[in-house]
Amino acid sequence: MNTQEDYRPVASCMALTVRKEHRLTVIKRATRKTIRISWKTLLYALFLTFANILV
Protein backbone atom coordinates (compact mmCIF):
# COMPACT_ATOMS: atom_id res chain seq x y z
CA MET A 1 0.00 0.00 0.00
CA ASN A 2 2.85 2.39 0.77
CA THR A 3 4.36 3.28 -2.55
CA GLN A 4 6.24 6.28 -3.79
CA GLU A 5 3.05 7.60 -5.38
CA ASP A 6 1.26 7.73 -2.03
CA TYR A 7 3.92 9.99 -0.53
CA ARG A 8 3.92 13.54 -1.83
CA PRO A 9 6.26 15.96 -0.05
CA VAL A 10 4.71 19.25 0.91
CA ALA A 11 6.49 22.31 -0.42
CA SER A 12 7.69 24.78 2.17
CA CYS A 13 4.96 27.25 2.92
CA MET A 14 5.75 30.86 2.03
CA ALA A 15 3.45 32.13 4.78
CA LEU A 16 5.65 30.50 7.41
CA THR A 17 8.76 32.00 5.83
CA VAL A 18 7.24 35.48 5.81
CA ARG A 19 6.11 35.05 9.40
CA LYS A 20 9.66 34.15 10.50
CA GLU A 21 11.14 37.12 8.65
CA HIS A 22 8.51 39.41 10.16
CA ARG A 23 9.36 38.19 13.66
CA LEU A 24 13.05 38.84 13.04
CA THR A 25 12.25 42.35 11.80
CA VAL A 26 10.18 43.08 14.90
CA ILE A 27 12.97 41.82 17.17
CA LYS A 28 15.59 43.91 15.33
CA ARG A 29 13.46 47.06 15.55
CA ALA A 30 12.76 46.54 19.25
CA THR A 31 16.46 46.01 19.93
CA ARG A 32 17.45 49.15 18.06
CA LYS A 33 14.79 51.19 19.82
CA THR A 34 15.90 49.91 23.22
CA ILE A 35 19.55 50.74 22.50
CA ARG A 36 18.58 54.21 21.26
CA ILE A 37 16.52 54.89 24.38
CA SER A 38 19.33 53.57 26.59
CA TRP A 39 21.86 55.94 24.99
CA LYS A 40 19.52 58.90 25.32
CA THR A 41 18.86 58.07 28.97
CA LEU A 42 22.57 57.68 29.66
CA LEU A 43 23.43 61.00 28.01
CA TYR A 44 20.62 62.76 29.88
CA ALA A 45 21.82 61.32 33.20
CA LEU A 46 25.38 62.49 32.48
CA PHE A 47 24.09 65.95 31.56
CA LEU A 48 22.13 66.19 34.81
CA THR A 49 25.16 65.04 36.79
CA PHE A 50 27.37 67.74 35.27
CA ALA A 51 24.62 70.33 35.70
CA ASN A 52 24.37 69.46 39.41
CA ILE A 53 28.15 69.80 39.79
CA LEU A 54 28.13 73.24 38.18
CA VAL A 55 25.14 74.56 40.13
mmCIF file as gemmi writes it, N, C-alpha and C atoms, coordinates in Angstrom:
data_model
loop_
_atom_site.group_PDB
_atom_site.id
_atom_site.type_symbol
_atom_site.label_atom_id
_atom_site.label_alt_id
_atom_site.label_comp_id
_atom_site.label_asym_id
_atom_site.label_entity_id
_atom_site.label_seq_id
_atom_site.pdbx_PDB_ins_code
_atom_site.Cartn_x
_atom_site.Cartn_y
_atom_site.Cartn_z
_atom_site.occupancy
_atom_site.B_iso_or_equiv
_atom_site.pdbx_formal_charge
_atom_site.auth_seq_id
_atom_site.auth_asym_id
_atom_site.pdbx_PDB_model_num
ATOM 1 N N . MET Axp A 1 ? 0.809 -1.194 0 1 0 ? 1 A 1
ATOM 2 C CA . MET Axp A 1 ? 0 0 0 1 0 ? 1 A 1
ATOM 3 C C . MET Axp A 1 ? 0.858 1.267 0 1 0 ? 1 A 1
ATOM 4 N N . ASN Axp A 2 ? 1.983 1.22 0.726 1 0 ? 2 A 1
ATOM 5 C CA . ASN Axp A 2 ? 2.85 2.394 0.768 1 0 ? 2 A 1
ATOM 6 C C . ASN Axp A 2 ? 3.79 2.385 -0.422 1 0 ? 2 A 1
ATOM 7 N N . THR Axp A 3 ? 3.498 3.16 -1.381 1 0 ? 3 A 1
ATOM 8 C CA . THR Axp A 3 ? 4.363 3.275 -2.55 1 0 ? 3 A 1
ATOM 9 C C . THR Axp A 3 ? 4.851 4.715 -2.657 1 0 ? 3 A 1
ATOM 10 N N . GLN Axp A 4 ? 5.718 4.932 -3.583 1 0 ? 4 A 1
ATOM 11 C CA . GLN Axp A 4 ? 6.242 6.28 -3.795 1 0 ? 4 A 1
ATOM 12 C C . GLN Axp A 4 ? 5.141 7.25 -4.23 1 0 ? 4 A 1
ATOM 13 N N . GLU Axp A 5 ? 4.13 6.739 -4.901 1 0 ? 5 A 1
ATOM 14 C CA . GLU Axp A 5 ? 3.051 7.595 -5.384 1 0 ? 5 A 1
ATOM 15 C C . GLU Axp A 5 ? 2.169 8.083 -4.237 1 0 ? 5 A 1
ATOM 16 N N . ASP Axp A 6 ? 2.084 7.321 -3.165 1 0 ? 6 A 1
ATOM 17 C CA . ASP Axp A 6 ? 1.255 7.731 -2.028 1 0 ? 6 A 1
ATOM 18 C C . ASP Axp A 6 ? 1.896 8.903 -1.261 1 0 ? 6 A 1
ATOM 19 N N . TYR Axp A 7 ? 3.205 8.958 -1.279 1 0 ? 7 A 1
ATOM 20 C CA . TYR Axp A 7 ? 3.917 9.991 -0.527 1 0 ? 7 A 1
ATOM 21 C C . TYR Axp A 7 ? 4.201 11.177 -1.436 1 0 ? 7 A 1
ATOM 22 N N . ARG Axp A 8 ? 3.66 12.32 -1.073 1 0 ? 8 A 1
ATOM 23 C CA . ARG Axp A 8 ? 3.923 13.542 -1.827 1 0 ? 8 A 1
ATOM 24 C C . ARG Axp A 8 ? 4.457 14.589 -0.85 1 0 ? 8 A 1
ATOM 25 N N . PRO Axp A 9 ? 5.702 14.968 -0.983 1 0 ? 9 A 1
ATOM 26 C CA . PRO Axp A 9 ? 6.259 15.957 -0.053 1 0 ? 9 A 1
ATOM 27 C C . PRO Axp A 9 ? 5.564 17.311 -0.199 1 0 ? 9 A 1
ATOM 28 N N . VAL Axp A 10 ? 5.366 17.95 0.913 1 0 ? 10 A 1
ATOM 29 C CA . VAL Axp A 10 ? 4.712 19.248 0.91 1 0 ? 10 A 1
ATOM 30 C C . VAL Axp A 10 ? 5.783 20.32 0.727 1 0 ? 10 A 1
ATOM 31 N N . ALA Axp A 11 ? 5.542 21.215 -0.181 1 0 ? 11 A 1
ATOM 32 C CA . ALA Axp A 11 ? 6.494 22.306 -0.421 1 0 ? 11 A 1
ATOM 33 C C . ALA Axp A 11 ? 6.484 23.241 0.783 1 0 ? 11 A 1
ATOM 34 N N . SER Axp A 12 ? 7.625 23.875 1.032 1 0 ? 12 A 1
ATOM 35 C CA . SER Axp A 12 ? 7.689 24.781 2.171 1 0 ? 12 A 1
ATOM 36 C C . SER Axp A 12 ? 6.709 25.928 1.956 1 0 ? 12 A 1
ATOM 37 N N . CYS Axp A 13 ? 6.013 26.252 2.991 1 0 ? 13 A 1
ATOM 38 C CA . CYS Axp A 13 ? 4.958 27.252 2.919 1 0 ? 13 A 1
ATOM 39 C C . CYS Axp A 13 ? 5.553 28.653 2.995 1 0 ? 13 A 1
ATOM 40 N N . MET Axp A 14 ? 5.229 29.49 2.055 1 0 ? 14 A 1
ATOM 41 C CA . MET Axp A 14 ? 5.751 30.859 2.033 1 0 ? 14 A 1
ATOM 42 C C . MET Axp A 14 ? 5.231 31.67 3.214 1 0 ? 14 A 1
ATOM 43 N N . ALA Axp A 15 ? 4.015 31.377 3.654 1 0 ? 15 A 1
ATOM 44 C CA . ALA Axp A 15 ? 3.448 32.126 4.778 1 0 ? 15 A 1
ATOM 45 C C . ALA Axp A 15 ? 4.302 31.945 6.03 1 0 ? 15 A 1
ATOM 46 N N . LEU Axp A 16 ? 4.805 30.739 6.246 1 0 ? 16 A 1
ATOM 47 C CA . LEU Axp A 16 ? 5.654 30.504 7.409 1 0 ? 16 A 1
ATOM 48 C C . LEU Axp A 16 ? 6.979 31.246 7.278 1 0 ? 16 A 1
ATOM 49 N N . THR Axp A 17 ? 7.515 31.288 6.066 1 0 ? 17 A 1
ATOM 50 C CA . THR Axp A 17 ? 8.764 32.001 5.832 1 0 ? 17 A 1
ATOM 51 C C . THR Axp A 17 ? 8.583 33.489 6.097 1 0 ? 17 A 1
ATOM 52 N N . VAL Axp A 18 ? 7.515 34.064 5.6 1 0 ? 18 A 1
ATOM 53 C CA . VAL Axp A 18 ? 7.238 35.485 5.808 1 0 ? 18 A 1
ATOM 54 C C . VAL Axp A 18 ? 7.038 35.756 7.286 1 0 ? 18 A 1
ATOM 55 N N . ARG Axp A 19 ? 6.352 34.868 7.967 1 0 ? 19 A 1
ATOM 56 C CA . ARG Axp A 19 ? 6.11 35.047 9.395 1 0 ? 19 A 1
ATOM 57 C C . ARG Axp A 19 ? 7.428 35.072 10.167 1 0 ? 19 A 1
ATOM 58 N N . LYS Axp A 20 ? 8.359 34.174 9.839 1 0 ? 20 A 1
ATOM 59 C CA . LYS Axp A 20 ? 9.658 34.147 10.505 1 0 ? 20 A 1
ATOM 60 C C . LYS Axp A 20 ? 10.414 35.44 10.247 1 0 ? 20 A 1
ATOM 61 N N . GLU Axp A 21 ? 10.434 35.888 8.998 1 0 ? 21 A 1
ATOM 62 C CA . GLU Axp A 21 ? 11.137 37.12 8.655 1 0 ? 21 A 1
ATOM 63 C C . GLU Axp A 21 ? 10.507 38.31 9.368 1 0 ? 21 A 1
ATOM 64 N N . HIS Axp A 22 ? 9.193 38.321 9.478 1 0 ? 22 A 1
ATOM 65 C CA . HIS Axp A 22 ? 8.507 39.414 10.159 1 0 ? 22 A 1
ATOM 66 C C . HIS Axp A 22 ? 8.886 39.435 11.637 1 0 ? 22 A 1
ATOM 67 N N . ARG Axp A 23 ? 8.953 38.27 12.253 1 0 ? 23 A 1
ATOM 68 C CA . ARG Axp A 23 ? 9.358 38.19 13.66 1 0 ? 23 A 1
ATOM 69 C C . ARG Axp A 23 ? 10.77 38.717 13.848 1 0 ? 23 A 1
ATOM 70 N N . LEU Axp A 24 ? 11.677 38.353 12.95 1 0 ? 24 A 1
ATOM 71 C CA . LEU Axp A 24 ? 13.046 38.84 13.042 1 0 ? 24 A 1
ATOM 72 C C . LEU Axp A 24 ? 13.101 40.353 12.896 1 0 ? 24 A 1
ATOM 73 N N . THR Axp A 25 ? 12.296 40.899 11.985 1 0 ? 25 A 1
ATOM 74 C CA . THR Axp A 25 ? 12.253 42.346 11.797 1 0 ? 25 A 1
ATOM 75 C C . THR Axp A 25 ? 11.751 43.035 13.057 1 0 ? 25 A 1
ATOM 76 N N . VAL Axp A 26 ? 10.729 42.488 13.678 1 0 ? 26 A 1
ATOM 77 C CA . VAL Axp A 26 ? 10.184 43.075 14.905 1 0 ? 26 A 1
ATOM 78 C C . VAL Axp A 26 ? 11.234 43.044 16.007 1 0 ? 26 A 1
ATOM 79 N N . ILE Axp A 27 ? 11.935 41.937 16.135 1 0 ? 27 A 1
ATOM 80 C CA . ILE Axp A 27 ? 12.971 41.816 17.174 1 0 ? 27 A 1
ATOM 81 C C . ILE Axp A 27 ? 14.088 42.822 16.921 1 0 ? 27 A 1
ATOM 82 N N . LYS Axp A 28 ? 14.517 42.957 15.662 1 0 ? 28 A 1
ATOM 83 C CA . LYS Axp A 28 ? 15.588 43.907 15.334 1 0 ? 28 A 1
ATOM 84 C C . LYS Axp A 28 ? 15.169 45.335 15.652 1 0 ? 28 A 1
ATOM 85 N N . ARG Axp A 29 ? 13.941 45.699 15.279 1 0 ? 29 A 1
ATOM 86 C CA . ARG Axp A 29 ? 13.462 47.056 15.554 1 0 ? 29 A 1
ATOM 87 C C . ARG Axp A 29 ? 13.376 47.324 17.044 1 0 ? 29 A 1
ATOM 88 N N . ALA Axp A 30 ? 12.869 46.368 17.792 1 0 ? 30 A 1
ATOM 89 C CA . ALA Axp A 30 ? 12.758 46.538 19.246 1 0 ? 30 A 1
ATOM 90 C C . ALA Axp A 30 ? 14.133 46.686 19.885 1 0 ? 30 A 1
ATOM 91 N N . THR Axp A 31 ? 15.095 45.918 19.398 1 0 ? 31 A 1
ATOM 92 C CA . THR Axp A 31 ? 16.457 46.007 19.934 1 0 ? 31 A 1
ATOM 93 C C . THR Axp A 31 ? 17.066 47.37 19.639 1 0 ? 31 A 1
ATOM 94 N N . ARG Axp A 32 ? 16.915 47.836 18.42 1 0 ? 32 A 1
ATOM 95 C CA . ARG Axp A 32 ? 17.453 49.153 18.061 1 0 ? 32 A 1
ATOM 96 C C . ARG Axp A 32 ? 16.814 50.258 18.891 1 0 ? 32 A 1
ATOM 97 N N . LYS Axp A 33 ? 15.515 50.169 19.054 1 0 ? 33 A 1
ATOM 98 C CA . LYS Axp A 33 ? 14.789 51.187 19.822 1 0 ? 33 A 1
ATOM 99 C C . LYS Axp A 33 ? 15.262 51.186 21.274 1 0 ? 33 A 1
ATOM 100 N N . THR Axp A 34 ? 15.439 50.013 21.842 1 0 ? 34 A 1
ATOM 101 C CA . THR Axp A 34 ? 15.903 49.905 23.224 1 0 ? 34 A 1
ATOM 102 C C . THR Axp A 34 ? 17.295 50.497 23.377 1 0 ? 34 A 1
ATOM 103 N N . ILE Axp A 35 ? 18.183 50.206 22.436 1 0 ? 35 A 1
ATOM 104 C CA . ILE Axp A 35 ? 19.548 50.74 22.496 1 0 ? 35 A 1
ATOM 105 C C . ILE Axp A 35 ? 19.518 52.26 22.365 1 0 ? 35 A 1
ATOM 106 N N . ARG Axp A 36 ? 18.686 52.768 21.443 1 0 ? 36 A 1
ATOM 107 C CA . ARG Axp A 36 ? 18.575 54.21 21.259 1 0 ? 36 A 1
ATOM 108 C C . ARG Axp A 36 ? 18.08 54.893 22.525 1 0 ? 36 A 1
ATOM 109 N N . ILE Axp A 37 ? 17.065 54.321 23.148 1 0 ? 37 A 1
ATOM 110 C CA . ILE Axp A 37 ? 16.521 54.889 24.379 1 0 ? 37 A 1
ATOM 111 C C . ILE Axp A 37 ? 17.555 54.818 25.496 1 0 ? 37 A 1
ATOM 112 N N . SER Axp A 38 ? 18.302 53.722 25.569 1 0 ? 38 A 1
ATOM 113 C CA . SER Axp A 38 ? 19.33 53.568 26.593 1 0 ? 38 A 1
ATOM 114 C C . SER Axp A 38 ? 20.4 54.646 26.45 1 0 ? 38 A 1
ATOM 115 N N . TRP Axp A 39 ? 20.847 54.913 25.214 1 0 ? 39 A 1
ATOM 116 C CA . TRP Axp A 39 ? 21.858 55.939 24.993 1 0 ? 39 A 1
ATOM 117 C C . TRP Axp A 39 ? 21.337 57.324 25.367 1 0 ? 39 A 1
ATOM 118 N N . LYS Axp A 40 ? 20.099 57.602 24.992 1 0 ? 40 A 1
ATOM 119 C CA . LYS Axp A 40 ? 19.515 58.905 25.323 1 0 ? 40 A 1
ATOM 120 C C . LYS Axp A 40 ? 19.413 59.072 26.833 1 0 ? 40 A 1
ATOM 121 N N . THR Axp A 41 ? 18.99 58.03 27.514 1 0 ? 41 A 1
ATOM 122 C CA . THR Axp A 41 ? 18.863 58.074 28.967 1 0 ? 41 A 1
ATOM 123 C C . THR Axp A 41 ? 20.226 58.265 29.614 1 0 ? 41 A 1
ATOM 124 N N . LEU Axp A 42 ? 21.221 57.559 29.121 1 0 ? 42 A 1
ATOM 125 C CA . LEU Axp A 42 ? 22.572 57.683 29.66 1 0 ? 42 A 1
ATOM 126 C C . LEU Axp A 42 ? 23.12 59.096 29.466 1 0 ? 42 A 1
ATOM 127 N N . LEU Axp A 43 ? 22.959 59.64 28.276 1 0 ? 43 A 1
ATOM 128 C CA . LEU Axp A 43 ? 23.433 60.998 28.014 1 0 ? 43 A 1
ATOM 129 C C . LEU Axp A 43 ? 22.696 62.029 28.873 1 0 ? 43 A 1
ATOM 130 N N . TYR Axp A 44 ? 21.404 61.842 29.05 1 0 ? 44 A 1
ATOM 131 C CA . TYR Axp A 44 ? 20.62 62.759 29.877 1 0 ? 44 A 1
ATOM 132 C C . TYR Axp A 44 ? 21.071 62.674 31.336 1 0 ? 44 A 1
ATOM 133 N N . ALA Axp A 45 ? 21.341 61.492 31.818 1 0 ? 45 A 1
ATOM 134 C CA . ALA Axp A 45 ? 21.82 61.322 33.2 1 0 ? 45 A 1
ATOM 135 C C . ALA Axp A 45 ? 23.186 61.985 33.379 1 0 ? 45 A 1
ATOM 136 N N . LEU Axp A 46 ? 24.073 61.828 32.416 1 0 ? 46 A 1
ATOM 137 C CA . LEU Axp A 46 ? 25.384 62.491 32.48 1 0 ? 46 A 1
ATOM 138 C C . LEU Axp A 46 ? 25.226 64.012 32.455 1 0 ? 46 A 1
ATOM 139 N N . PHE Axp A 47 ? 24.351 64.515 31.615 1 0 ? 47 A 1
ATOM 140 C CA . PHE Axp A 47 ? 24.09 65.954 31.556 1 0 ? 47 A 1
ATOM 141 C C . PHE Axp A 47 ? 23.595 66.47 32.902 1 0 ? 47 A 1
ATOM 142 N N . LEU Axp A 48 ? 22.659 65.763 33.51 1 0 ? 48 A 1
ATOM 143 C CA . LEU Axp A 48 ? 22.132 66.187 34.81 1 0 ? 48 A 1
ATOM 144 C C . LEU Axp A 48 ? 23.212 66.131 35.882 1 0 ? 48 A 1
ATOM 145 N N . THR Axp A 49 ? 24.077 65.145 35.82 1 0 ? 49 A 1
ATOM 146 C CA . THR Axp A 49 ? 25.16 65.037 36.786 1 0 ? 49 A 1
ATOM 147 C C . THR Axp A 49 ? 26.108 66.245 36.688 1 0 ? 49 A 1
ATOM 148 N N . PHE Axp A 50 ? 26.501 66.583 35.46 1 0 ? 50 A 1
ATOM 149 C CA . PHE Axp A 50 ? 27.373 67.738 35.265 1 0 ? 50 A 1
ATOM 150 C C . PHE Axp A 50 ? 26.666 69.037 35.639 1 0 ? 50 A 1
ATOM 151 N N . ALA Axp A 51 ? 25.379 69.128 35.345 1 0 ? 51 A 1
ATOM 152 C CA . ALA Axp A 51 ? 24.62 70.33 35.698 1 0 ? 51 A 1
ATOM 153 C C . ALA Axp A 51 ? 24.563 70.486 37.22 1 0 ? 51 A 1
ATOM 154 N N . ASN Axp A 52 ? 24.409 69.395 37.952 1 0 ? 52 A 1
ATOM 155 C CA . ASN Axp A 52 ? 24.37 69.46 39.409 1 0 ? 52 A 1
ATOM 156 C C . ASN Axp A 52 ? 25.734 69.837 39.977 1 0 ? 52 A 1
ATOM 157 N N . ILE Axp A 53 ? 26.808 69.432 39.338 1 0 ? 53 A 1
ATOM 158 C CA . ILE Axp A 53 ? 28.149 69.8 39.786 1 0 ? 53 A 1
ATOM 159 C C . ILE Axp A 53 ? 28.373 71.294 39.616 1 0 ? 53 A 1
ATOM 160 N N . LEU Axp A 54 ? 27.928 71.824 38.477 1 0 ? 54 A 1
ATOM 161 C CA . LEU Axp A 54 ? 28.132 73.239 38.177 1 0 ? 54 A 1
ATOM 162 C C . LEU Axp A 54 ? 27.239 74.155 39.002 1 0 ? 54 A 1
ATOM 163 N N . VAL Axp A 55 ? 26.095 73.698 39.4 1 0 ? 55 A 1
ATOM 164 C CA . VAL Axp A 55 ? 25.14 74.557 40.129 1 0 ? 55 A 1
ATOM 165 C C . VAL Axp A 55 ? 25.388 74.54 41.59 1 0 ? 55 A 1
